[in-house]
């Protein structure tokens, strides 16, 4: 398990999909204080850490 914090503790992942060999993409919602609920995507390596080009 890894931690990524694009929003607050109310963030939710709805789906995870394989991208390239060794990468996963997680899609969901992030609770942003200034804009409310936003769509968020995060890319991870299969060994856990967030991919360095996510952002």
Secondary structure as UniProt FT lines:
FT   TURN            9..10
FT   STRAND          12..18
FT   TURN            21..22
FT   STRAND          23..32
FT   TURN            33..35
FT   STRAND          36..45
FT   TURN            46..47
FT   TURN            52..53
//
